[in-house]
Amino acid sequence: MDRDTFIIAVYCLVVEHYHALTAPRPLRRGGFAPTLSDEEVITMAICGEYFKLPSDKDIWQYFRTHYRHFFPRLGDRTLFVRQAANLWQVTAALQQRLTHVSGQATDPIQPIDTLPLPVCVYTRSGRDRCFKPYADYGYCAAKQLDYYGFKLGLRISRLGMITHCPLLAARPHDINHLDALVENFRGVVPADKGFIDAYRQALLAERHAITVVTPPRARMQSEHPRAVLEVCRRWRKLIETVGAHLTEHFAVAHTRAHDLWHYQYRLMRKVLAHTVVVFLNLQMGRQPLDLDGLVTA
């Protein structure tokens, strides 16, 4: 599809599910209605992230220049930015609704992983005034990276849709975030060696019917058959692909914000944009994680 068709498809999707979310309880009960509808603002944010526009200003400028005929009531930039940020809870609810409507939230096998999220250059961390005391120093063994910021937890379905994405502290080892990553889930959880902990895994299996499958370390005997380990290895590759999408296409490690509230919103809209593209691919019978091939012009 071309860009015009993509924007229309995203708008129709947002309108349908926004109304389903707000029908029982409208967001606004008084005051003046905004000039631009919430559905239009969310559509612009999703499409802006997919088009790799790095900031709210760039998104506003792009649609004002090229798609004023789609959004004729698009007005002042500050009003757009403020309205978009105020919709972060709706953004999160919309992302969760899409995972349930598509059936991906109930997938019995969901791999987990974490992504490093630097909030500033490491050498400037001592002068940070935006994210203290929430941000902390962390280390990513996979990238051999020391950084200052957060971790993004990821849990995905076997088709690549993000079903859970908590914002986590950077300093603790991944194994300490295991409970947060498997929250409200029952089933099999493929994970990498960073989540090896026999005691925690046995506790989750006994109390919550969660089976965490990790590859064994050198000279370590695994309790799982080799065939199971091989299948789980392929699913772990899938979550690495999703992590690469968030890092490279949606620039999740370069989220521009000056406080935690705006940071969480911009992070969530990147996740929502990824979810929407996977959702549309599934509806069209395409490969779910073929992000670049969805819009051809």
Secondary structure, 3 states (H helix, E strand, C coil): CCHHHHHHHHHHHHHHHHHHHHCCCCCCCCCCCCCCCHHHHHHHHHHHHHCCCCCHHHHHHHHHHHCCCCCCCCCCHHHHHHHHHHCHHHHHHHHHHHHHHCCHHHCCECCEEEEEEECCCHHHHHHCCCCCCCCEEEEECCCCEEEEEEEEEEEECCCCCEEECCEEECCCCHHHHHHHHCCCCCEEEECCHHHCCHHHHHHHHHHHCEEEECCCCCCCCCCCCHHHHHHHHHHHHHHHHHHHHHHHHCCHHHCCCCCHHHHHHHHHHHHHHHHHHHHHHHHCCCCCCCCCCCCCC
